[in-house]
Structures are given as C-alpha cells and as structure tokens.
Amino acid sequence: MTTGLSSFIYKRRRGWTKCSHSPFKPFIHGSGHCNHRQYPWSHGLPGSSPSAFRSLPFTKDDLKGFGVLRDRGEEPPLEPRLQKVGFHAASGSDVCARDANRNLLPGSASNPATATLLGVSQKCRPAQVRSALDWLWVVSSSGSTTAVSVGRKMEDLGLWEATRIGDRTGVPGNGSSPSAQELATWWHQQVDFHSAFLYYLAQTVPDIYFDEIDPESEKLEEAAQMMILTPLEWYLFKEDPVISLEKLKQSGAFQLCGKVFKSGETTYSCRDCAIDPTCVLCMNCFQNSVHKNHRYKMHTSTGGGFCDCGDTEAWKTGPFCTNHEPRTVRSNENPGCPLSEEVIGQAKKIFPSVIKYMVDMTVWEEEKDLPAQLQLREKTERYYCVLFNDEHHSYDHVIYSLQKALKCELTEAQLHTTAIDKEGRRAVKLGSCVHCQEAKESIKFHSENVSQHPLHVEVLHADVMAHQKFALRLGTWLNKLMSYSSDFRQIFCQACLLEDVPDDPCHISRLMLWDAKLYKGARKILHELIFSSFFMEIEYKKLFAMEFVKFYKPLQKDYISDDHDRSLSVTALSVQMFTVPTLARHLIEEQNVISVITETLLEVLPEYLDKNNKFNFQGYSQDKLGRVYAVICDLKYVLISKPAVWSEKLKIQFLEGFRSFLKILACMQGMEEIKRQVGQHIEVEPDWEAAIAIQMQLKNILLMFQEWCASDEELLLVAYKDCYEAVMKCTLSNISCEKSVTYLYGHTLECRPYKVSVDPVSIHLPLSRTLAGLHVRISKIGAFSRLQEFVPSEDFQVELLVEYPLRCLVLVAQVGADMWRRNGLSLISQVFYYQDVKCREEMYDKDIIMLQIGASLMDSNNFLLLILQRYELIDAFRKLVPTKDQDLIKQYNALIEEMLQLIIYIVGERYVPGVGKVNKEEVIMREIIHLLCIEPMPHSIIAKSLPENENNETGLEKVINKVAIFKKPGVSGHGVYELKEECMKEFNMFFYHYSKTQHSKAEHMQKKRKKQENKDEALPPPPPPEFCPAFSNVANILNCDIMIYVLTTILRRAVELDSHLWTEAMVQMVFHLLALGLLEEKQRLQRAPEEEVTFDFYYKASRLASSSGNAQNIQTLLEKLKGVPQLEAQKDMIIWILQMFDTVKRLREKSSLSVATVLGSELTKSDESTQDKEKAERKRKAEAARLHRQKIMAQMSALQRNFIETHKLLYENTLDIQGKQNSIVEEESVPMTIDYSRIALGPKRGPSLSEKEMLTCILCQEEQEVKLENAAMVLSACVQKSSALTQQRGKPLELSGETPDPLFMDPNLTCGTHTGSCGHVMHAVCWQKYFEAIQINSRQRLHVEFFDLENGEYLCPLCKSLCNTVIPIVPLQIQKINSENAEAVAQLLSLPRWIETVMARISGYNVKNAKGEKPKVSVLVNQGMGDTTLEFHSILNFGIQPSVKFSSSIKEMLVLFATTIYRVVLKVPPDETDPRIPAMTWGTCAFTIQSIDNLLEDEGKPLFGALQNRQHSGLKALVQFAVAQRITSPPSLIQKHLIRLLSVLLPNLKSEDTPCLLSVDLFHVLVGAVSSFPSLYWDDAVALQPSSVSSSYNHLYLFHLITMAHIFQILLTIETDSLPSQLEEDSEEARSASSLYSEISQYMGGYISCDVPGWYLWDCVKTGITPYLRCAALFFHYLLKVPPPEELLSVCEEGQFNALCTYLSLPTNPFLLFQEYQDTISPLLQRWCSDPALHSLLKGKNTMVRYPRKRNKLIELPEDYSYLLNQASQFRCPRSSDDERKHPVLCLFCGTMLCSQNICCQEIVNGEEVGACIFHAIHCGAGVCMFLKIRECKVVLIEGRARGCLFPAPYLDEYGETDPGLKRGNPLHLSRERYQKLHLLWQQHRIIEEIARSQETNQILFGFNWQLL
C-alpha cells in the first residue's frame, strides 16, 4: 500500500467508540485519558462472515493493567503484509494473531512474538480482553502505527475481527492516535492536496455513512464533523477552528441579512419603502427596522426566498435594521478580524477541491461505480433500493406501495414515506444488487396500480450513496463558513466559476443544469449555498446571474418537464436577480435577457401553435402551463423597475427584446377563434382557461413594456412603429381584400364584408391593445405631432386598426343579446373575464381606447357607419317594414342598446391619462365613487374591484379619504366606506366598468336617494373632462349626421308607440347622449368665444332634422315624450335636457358674459316655476303613497302581533310583546304591588307563582296545557361535557372510560356536564316521529350527515340547533304553607332534632336493608349527635302527603333524558339500570346552574330577569327534572346516594368511600341532597313524600348545614401567606369570623395560621360564598317558584349579598349560624377538622381550590398580530427534529401551541389516529376547543373527533376587516369586542351549535378531515 493515511474503519452492528480529542474518534491517544461515548451502528462486515461486534470504552491505564499497551520502543516490527489482525480464542486457549487469510502470524500461539507485538499477555482470557480492549495501535518497523479495533467475541462463532483503520506513515504522535491538528499537518505536507483529500474520503466516507436504512442522523453528522470536517477546519485556519470562527463572528455584523425563508415563515414588505413587492424582510429584521411603523404587509413564504435587509437597491429608505446597520469604527478601535493571507491561501487550496468533489458526486450518474479516484476499496455487494419523492403520489399511495412491495409494517412504511417527503429520497431496502432490483420492480408495479405514474426508484451502491450524502454535508459545511467572511464567499464564488474543461460549464452551472435531476434535500442545500455565497456578494451575484441567463433556456425546459414545486427549482432564484434594478439593466445590455425569456417562451410552447402560427390551448396540460407562467413572471421581474436614465446600448437591447416579445403577442393575436353555433348546442365545451390565464399573466407585463417605452420619447415612437407594423402584418394576413358599400342617410362607407354572427372572431387581441396603450402614451407626453415621422399618415390604416377591437366588442354585445347561447358557458366565461377587473385594463379598456383612436382619426359619419355595419343594425335604422318576429325585435333592441352604450363610452369615457386631461389619482377617485354609488363597501371589496399595478398596488389609500367616510364595524360584520355627499354629483349612470347588475343597482340607489331628499330624479352625466389634443375629434361623432339621425329615429319610434324597435333603456341612453352633446357644447362655449366653437350639437339637434319633409327635431320630440306613459320615470331627465337646450341656446345667442349671467338667473327663475309645479305633483303622489304604505304596515303589524300571541314559544323574548292576553306569567313581570314575602326557604317561605302553562308544539302547532296526567311535552336539548369552569387550566383532563364517582364533583370543576336548550317545545310523540323520519331520510341520502344519529343527534326543527336529547317539561307542584302548622312544627323541629330524626330514619333503613347482615353504612351512635332512640317513623310526624303520580309518557321521557346524560358522560351505550344515573342527572343540573351564574357574572347582568327565554325555559325544565327523576329509580338506590351525600356533612354516616370535605363541590351536594331527600319518606306500604311544611324545613336545614360546611371550606383555604397590611374597622361580622376561625384553628392543631385579621376573614367569606349563594338562589327559585327580591333583578353589588341572605333565610352575618347551632355544629367541626384526608390536602396548599373560584377567560392575546407570527416562527414541533415549519395552532383555552395537520404529532385514541388538535381538545376542553391557526389567521372550533368549522379571527385591520389566510397582508390588531364574542361562545356552551350551523350552511359532499387536524 502507499504511505498515505488510509482508513478501514471498524464496522459492527451495535456501537462504536470515539475519542473526543481525535479527528478519527475511534482512535486512542497514547497518553492521558479520553472520554468515550458509544454510537449505535447497524451492519455486518463486508467480505467476511456475518458477525456482531461491540467496542468497549477503555483508558490507557486499563490497557496497561492487562499488559496490552507498552512503550513504543518495546514494540517489535509489524509485517507489511498485515491487512487484518484477528484474535481467535477457544475456551481457555491463548490469544492468537491471524492474517487476512486466517493464517497464524509468526509469534502467535507457538510464536511469542505475536503476543509481544500485540501486547497481550499469553494467558489472557477472551473475557478479560473483551472487558478491556477496544482499539489499539500496532507499530511497524518503519515507525508507522496501525490502529486496530478489537470486537467482542460472537457467541455462536467465537470469532473476533478487527479492521485496519489506516497506517500513519509520517504522522507525528509518539504512538498516539492522530488528532485533527496532526491530520491537518499531514495534509499540509502533501504536494497534491486534492489527491490526498480524495484518497482520505475514499477510505472514511463509506464507513461513516454505512447504514442508510435506519440512519441516526445526529450521530452520523457528528462523526463526519469530527473525522473529516474538523481536520479540514484545522487545515484551513492552522489553529483551533472554534477560536478562529469566534473571532470572525465578533468582527462585526454583515450588512446583508440573507436569511433563507422556510416554507410557512412570515415575511414583511413595506408598501412605503420597498422598490417592489418582492423585497421582503424576515421577522427579526422587520421588528428592528423603521418599516414597523410604516404601511407594511405580512405574507407567508412558500419557501426559497431570502431576507433583503441590507440591500440598498431593495429599499427607498431604511435598508438596514439595527442588527445589520453598518457600524462606524473609530480610529482607536479594532476594525474587526479580517482573514489573514495565510488563511486565504489555505481557502484557495481547500475550496476548489471540496467544490469539485461536491459537484462531481452531486451530478454523478453511475449507480454502481464511483469515480476512479474514489475506487480505493474492495467493492462489496451492498446495494440500496432508493425511493424518490414526486408530486404524483400521495402519502397513502406510497405507504400502500411499500407495504405491498417490501412486506413491511404500516409504521415502517410511514417512517419511510415521511423521510422521503422531507428529504426527497430514502433507502428502503439493503441487499445484493439482484434483491434490490427485484424490490425496485415490485415497488414500481404496485405504485402503478394506484397512479398512472410509477414511483421513481433507483438501485444505488452503498458507496455511491455514502459519497453523495457526504457531498451534501460538505455543502452544509461550506454554507456555515460563508456566513463568517466575505473573503470566504469570494474565494468560493471564484472556485465555483472555474471550468474543468475550457468552454464547458463551470461548477456552479453544472449544478444548476443538474438541478431538475436532484432530489428535494439536495436542492435545498445547494440553493441555500448559492444564497449564502453568490447572493451575498454584489459582483458575484452579477456573474452568477450571467451564468443563469446563459443557461436560462435549458434550465426552464428542465423545470417545465420536472414535477417538483417551483420553490424547489433553481429557476426560482430568478426573482433574486431580475428584480435588482442595476442587475436587470446589466443583463438586458449584456445578454439581452428579455429576448432570452421571450424566445424561451416560444420554445416551450411549440405544441400549442396551430398551422397559422397562432396559439391554441385545446387539450392543454394545466401543470405544464402553470410552469410556463413562471417564465412569464421572470419577464415581469426584469421589467419591474423602470430605468430613469437610458444608455444607447440599453435602448437597442430593449427594443430588440420588445420586438421579440411582439412575436409572442403575434401568436396570440386572434388565437382560439370561435364561430357562432346555430341550430344545435355545442357538444364539447372548448378549453378557454389557459388563454385567459396567460392574458392575466401578461396584463402587467404589457403595461410595464408600455411604461418603459413611454419613459423615452424616441424609444416610444420606435416601439409604436414596430408594434403598428406587427398589427398590420397580422391584420392583412387574415382580412379579405373585397369591399362592400353601405348607405345610410346620405352617407356611404366602403368596408370589407364581415359579420360577427357568421364569421370567426377572437377575443384575444394583445397586439392591437398594446398599440392602443402606446398611442395613449404618445398623446400623454405630447409627441403625437412626431408620429408621422415614424408612421406616415398615408400608410396609417386606421380602419384596419379599429376592425378587430370592434369585432370583439360586437361579440360581447351579441353574447349579451343571447345570440351565442348555443356556444355554451365557455364563451360566457371569456366575456366575463374580458370585462373583469383582472383583465379589463389590457382587454376591454384598450378596445374602447382603440375605438376612440378610430373616432379621432376617421370621419365621424364613416366611423358610425362602420359601427352600425359591424353591429348588423343598418337595416334596423332604414325605413323598412317592421318585422313581426318577436325574437328578432328583441335581438335588434338588445343590439341597439349595446351599440348606444358603446357610443356613450367612446364619447364620455375620458378618464384615461392621454385620452382626457386627467391624472391617475382622478381616475382612481372616479372608480371608487362609482363603486360606492352602488352601496357602502368594505375596504377589501373596493380594493378587489380596482386594478392592481405591477407592485400589487391600487392607489386606493391615497384618495379614499377624499371621497368617502369610514364607518367602524360593530361586534360582527366589517367596517365600510360611505360616499361623501359632495361626490354624489360625479355619478355617471353609464359608467363603463359597471356590469348590468351594478348599473341597475346604482341607478336604483341614486334615484332612491334623490327621492328621499325630495329632489328630481334626473341622473344627467357629470361634466366630462376635456379631451387631449390627439383625441379632441372624438366628440365630433355626437353632432355628425348619422348620430343625429340615429337619435332622432329612436325618439320618433318612442313617440309613435306602434313601433316595437325601441325600449325605455334605449331612450334613456339617447337622453344620455343628448346630455353629453349639450354638456360638451356648453363647456366649449364657456372655455372659448362663441365664434371659435365649431361644435354645433345644439344647432343640428334642434334644426337639422326639420329640413326633411315631415320630420321633427329633437326638441319637439322631447316635448312629446313627456306625455308618453311608458316614459314617466324619465320625465325629470327630459325636463333637464330641455333646460340644457335653453341654456346652450342662450350661451350661443349672447356673447356678453354679463348678459349671459342675467339670462342665466332668469332661466333659473323660469326653471324654478316649472319645477314648483312638478314638485307639487310629486309631493301629492308621495303623500298618497305614504298613506297607503302606512295602512299596509298597520295591517301587517296587527297580523304579526296576532301570530306572536298564538305562537309565543317560537320567540326568544315573549315578555316584550305588547298587549298579551292569557299569556304565561313570568316571575320577572310580577307587579310590585302584590304584598307577599320573598323568602324561598323555611317556614316563612313566600307563595309560589301559580300559572297555567299552555305550550304550543312547533311540529304540529297544537296547544296543550302542561299537567301531570297529560302526554309529555319536551324541549330540544343538547347535553355535553364541559371544562369551561375548570380551575386547572393548562392541565390535561384525566378522561378515562369510567367516571369513578359521579355523585361528588371535584371542587376544581374539572369536567362537568352541561345541558342547554334552544327553548323550542314539542310533543314527545311528535318529536319521536320527527326523529324517526330523520333516520329514514338519512339512509336514503347519498352524502353523510354531519350529526350522529346513532347517538341521538338531530337538528331542532325550527332553529336548526344541534341537539342530542329532549328534556321533559315537568309541571311545578304548587304547595302552600299553612302558617299555623308551620309555627307548630317550628316549636318541635330544631336543627338538632331534625338531624336526630334523619339519623334515626337512615339507621332504620340500614337495619331493615341489612336483614341481619352487617350494614354497609355504619351508623355511629352516641357521638355528640343527640338521642338515637327516636323511632324510625318519627320523620313522618312533621307532615306527609301522597307521592305525585306522573303519566307514563312523562316517565318515559324522564328515563330517556337520564340515560342520555349517562351516555354522554361515560360514552357508553345507555343502561337504564345503572346506579350512577341519578347522580349524573343531579350533577348536570348543578353544573348548568353554575355555568349560567358564571355567565351572568361575566356579562355583568343581574341574577334574575336577564336570562334569555331559551336559558329560562331550559333551566326551569332541568331543575324540575332533577327532583322528579327519582321516581324512575329504586327508592333504595336514591336513599343510598342521599346517605353518601350526607356523610360528607355528618361524620357519623361516614364510610370508606366518603370524600374529604375539601375535595367536593358543596353546591353539587346541595342539589343532590335536596333532590333525593324525599326518598327518606318512602315506605313499603304506601308511596309518600314530605308535606309543604316538612319540605320547607328539610330545605332550610339542608341548606344551613351545607352553607356552614362551605364557610368552613372557605376559611380553611384562605390565602394567609401575604395578608394585606391595611387596617379595617372592626365589625360584628369580623369579630364573629375571628371567633370561628380561632375555634377551627384550635381543632386543626397548627395546620392553619392563627393570626388572621377578622375583617380579612369576613371579606374572604363574603366574596367566597357569594357564587354559592347565587347558584342556590337560582336553584331554589326554579324549584319552588318563589319570586326573588327586587335587589336581585338589577345589578347591585352592595345590596346583592343581603338580598341573597334574605331570600335564602340566612342571617346577613352568616357566622351567626355557628352561634345559633353551637351545640350541634361544634362536634361536627371537630370531626371535620380531625379528618386525616383534610390534613394531607392542607399540606399541599398550592393544589387547593380557593374561593371564589376564578372565572375562566380565553388566554390573553397580543394587541399586534405580528407578535403571534413571531411566536409561531420560533415554534418547533416537539416530535420532529427537522427545521421545517409546521402548521402551528394556538389553543385559546390554555395557550398551548401545537403542531397541526402533521403525521408527526398524531396520536392513537381508542384505536383511531387523531391529530394533535383533536387529541388536545379531548384533554383540555373535554372534546370541545378553540384554536387559532396563526399562519392563516383563522379560528377553528372543534367538537369531538369529526366536527369542526372555521370562525373569523378576532384580529382586524385598520379597515375593520379580518384577513383569513393573510391574503391582503395588512397589519392586524386585536378586537376586544370580537374576542369577547368568542369568549361568550365558549362560556355559553354554544361552540357545538356554531359548528352545526356552519356545517348545515356549507354542506359539501367531501368535507375536511377534522379528525387529523
């Protein structure tokens, strides 16, 4: 072997050991200790028996201990033939050395030299060697050393093998392993670095990247860094690279940012300062720049671009952020740390070699062999079957193909597919060439089954793949170096521009040309390298651009045939070069880039050229054309910045490029001609989208070419000449030479015969329209007089120029007249886009301009005759016998209308700079005025309706405030602009950009406005601006003979009435033309003396027609038209025109200004007298109409009131209806004059409100009274789990399939069950029929319903709310309390007595149920609870009555609703017998009340009187259901639940499963206890229930007892760590609180603090207990129907507490309860305080719930949306190691950011895959959640696993609009009102309802897969 340093790295399956100080890492230093780490490795030895090895870490001392390592001088020589050294050890044998052929080496076994050589003692056991030996150096006689790795013995073969690492001839180190520094030194000593470098790579690279099936990327990258890249860095810097790189880093920030954007990153563009929209900033640069306070736009990057911070050509001002601003260096400061000459020299050595290797391997085509210089190893039979990414196959297709072909598991196939999608390729099989080839064919076969294209698969040798992978690793390494120094970048660029062979492409060009063949990962790395090198250096960016343009055609052709996204193609870099103004100019001058691009366009579209050399895109490939658009965009980039100064060379090259571009336009001129279909409808719709799409792409390019030409007069005229010649060439080649003669009204026209309705016609005329644009610009700069120098007037054939645009406009007119219906929708679509804002600037508008050019240059009569001829209307205006064919008449009328409208546009549309004397701002203002005349509009709609320039700007913001007033939005909707009053006069009814719908709407709105202002309804045109001199003759067509004849003919037909060839719309247009003619003459008379004005419209209109026989002039006809009934609506306009005739007449007759003024005032008076009569008549009619409307409205109102009275429950607020009779009496409407007590509990309980409840079924409309014995009536309802009140936000809910104990609610209210209702009533029978009908209908429908019928879901028949059950309406049983009986019971039944009675009853039941067995509930006697000898029946002594009997229908509905709750909570099938059902029904009642109370508090509404009807009805039904449900369950079960509830309060009843007092919510206990307490009255013999008096005491004592327990809870959980320092007055309540707290503290024995001020305790108790009291008040109100105090009907914080106490029979000082019941409560307190579970809870105070509980709100969002985008940009998926941007979503409940819609974060729930959002929703919101999709600015509402909808985000721009998808990109700010609306949607539990409404509205067959969100 040569003396070079070779590397045969030791290979093994399980791991390898490396040394942190060595470049090789597996090597060991000869002295000192090394820290070793193991790295997994997975493969076998090539060329040898399979074996499994593992290296073990060791140190020098370990080796010496085993006699392995000796001093160098003691080591004997090593034979040169040694290639592999093996150790073989049989059991108990000596260690032997063998050569590669397994022969014993001299000295082995019988030869002691081997043992000496190896340094292994003769009797060393294999186990001993394995424990100590990993790598060792073998030293040859020449002084070189060889590193030998020793593997672990194979258990089955007893074989160890070691592979020679390399000899180190000439490498210093005294027997130690070579460090990176030593290797760098050795490289330095070599004459040819390139050969030595390649030789070293040939030995090391295949072993580093040995396993591509399951690579551990991080560890392999680290190995490559340590073994190759670190030595390279040492060789580069000749010192520690860490130190050198840090010096370079500290030398100063580079002025260019250059951050390359990943897909999904947010970019910012400044609308004020950016040269063009492609100039963008990254997040960090934007936040630190001046542009943050400018008008900026936010957008989401598609990937591939880079930040332009620091590029002075990209910004008008503020090119630098604070991070990249150039630093001024003082003379005494270190200016930085530039590269030394030595480092530059080393870089010039290294970079060419690295680049050549990288390029050679990147473009290497051989699959099985390496380049000759890298073939230094024995070739192995290791091949990979490599699968590549494409855009034809989906994830599922690839996974399917891999599973079938490789017989692999789903997980493995998914892993491969994810890696392929990310990197672009992946080795999916390792084996021999034959096996891999078989796998390749199998994959291709299976992939063809699911797609037309087979997957791209290759078989690569392992060494080829390893070197290709390392070549890219070198690219990443170079990329890192580029960021440190400009010198590095320049050297790199120089090396990349070198050519291996003269005239061959340079290295960088080879990479570009190979780009389309590279896979995704390789492209990304190489593109980033170009960004970090060439694009950071201006000079080399220019050289790179020249290389790019040099190979532009093949690059674009490769891209078009490729299938990867544009962002992954090197062609996407064009935007970085072509948009730089100076660079674009240079490329035009030096390489004529415009011609290159246009020629490329023609070369990539040859298959679309027909025999006439015109494009025809029938059967086009959408994907290919989409890629062709990228070439068109490049043309836009080159032209985006107009030159301020023209060099002669630039002019020449630009004109050459322009002529080349005209060739493309010539291929489009007249393309895709169509003929009118007659008779049969067209069979196949032609493809039209491609041609229109290209027109859209070319729109701004055409405008930019025109603007470039217009920037230099000479250039403009030459371009005009070239364009004119191109137009004439196309026109003359297709036009007939024949001519026909047309006669009308004494005028003759010779023209070529042509009919649009018969002959072919095309809508595509870009050449003609470009010429029109250039003509206007010549007019604008005043160079029209020079036009003859370039296009002589005798050669200027204006008739031919006009011909094709006129044909196009006639086509549009005929389509509007329904003459082309049989041509299908394709033509209608083309016409739509022809006039749409996206295309009209370079289509429709230019055709109008071309006709204006014709009108200005042709004889007016001839021009109008040509129009009449092409519209085929000559016969319609000749005196022929009128036809009776109604279709033909209708067609003629439509065409006449269209023609008149066209003439109006030709004469009146002057708002084009160059046509009229206007500027761009005036044009935009006029557009906005006419849009706002239709209706007030939001900013976005206005912007969409205005054409954008090349910078995507409309100019809207500059002028909008001049013409409109902004109205801010409310909680919903958006802000709108309303037109200012003074701008109304600018309204032109025949505005040429109006569609027919817009025209009608605008006319209606303006007439309505005038009517409201009591003005005449005439809508005359506003005075038009003056024509430019080049277009001044256009107005002459108004007073030419043919025009007057046409106008007179139409008016005469309207007067005669018997003619059918006229319509009101036609007459209206005639009036408009008359008005335009009179205004034109008036303006001219006002601008110049009368004798100079040759425009004589007044004269011709009033006198000319009278000269011919019995003809009448226009004025006479107008007078007659005033009496035509069909034209009543036009009467005001006729009067206005007649007045204008008089005005112009007087101006003509009087030349004196003063006389004209006097006459003008007289005219005004005469006008006023005429108008007075007209106004009086209009006023009379208006008054009559008003009275009629009033009468109709009164009748409708009466009918409406009657309907509301009949169907009250269909409405939310029946209380607001006036004149109610026999209506339901609500508690809030009870008159205050009634004198009764408003106390709900105890013997003084006030009377319940009696009511006769009559309800109407929404299905059958029948009315029924709610009674016990009647059939059940039900409310639509929705039961759902909820975490809206949880006190553990951000902590996942532990949602198991079983709820352990539904009887007790956790005080955190972690997850409750909410029941809501829409309040709509049905008969139970009607509802059942309705639900059955839905089920039947669902089975017959094709698409899947979004609601789950199997789980009982349906939509409310009336309001379409999502429901999943019904609540039975249970009638309230009114029970009056006899005051005498109540007083008698009061003497006997105190709280102690009541407790004793209850305990006795429970004890009796317990004994009775036990039947001799040990009772399950132990009743402890004589423990401070009084006498237990009371009889079992003593509870009955205080009043009983028979139990209520319900109808079977009501019982059935009770069971149905209860089982629904059970099913929703547990997500299991219904089970009526489950013992947990009663507890769950009480729980949903309690939780719903708590939710409503929380909502009322949140909205600042009073406790009573503020509920919506749906909430009121639902809560009333729910409470009555909760207390009635017990009748459907066994009494013993209800008793058992009651005993467990009471056991929390009465320790004597406590059992093992009784929770601690601090771990339950006591309001749930109260609801459960009150609902279940009547079960104690149950007896075997008879069904009993407590009487009114007994119930009142039961309710009172239960409430008092639970209230005292709650006060105890509050006192124990008070925050005592940081007490307030202020002093408060000592009150009675404070003293009572201190006394009670001291007593509790004494019982607790130090678990709580003793020194707490009384006032603080009282304040905490008062605020803490208020929510509980509010909920109790709601519960007892809806249970007993006792009206609340007045104070609770309004928001009054001060009186609320006292009112609650009064209503609930509590003392206002609640501590008095403890004093009143001292004897009873003290033992209870002691028992509560002695609970060990309570002590353990108090130790962990941080986890305790404190009262009052916090009200949940949605998370705080930043005011500025860019902060959220910044947060999203920093987000990294916790389960993905790549730096690809994900789809971050923010949970609005807890603030967690998630990775959405990615396979990396999917979870398995109940055997199904769900996305991260769905999984999070299950654990955060009990299945319901709100997320903000940050990069799309949308809110997502989620419910369950399969339902969701989008909702507007609460961020608005300055115009009060949301921006979904950030499409507009305006700065967004948080709207508190919108966010509050979202919050209420959550707290009202209406998220499910909103989702249902959205999905019902937007029904689609295949919806979004919400499950994987």
Disulfide bonds with the S-S distance in Angstrom:
none
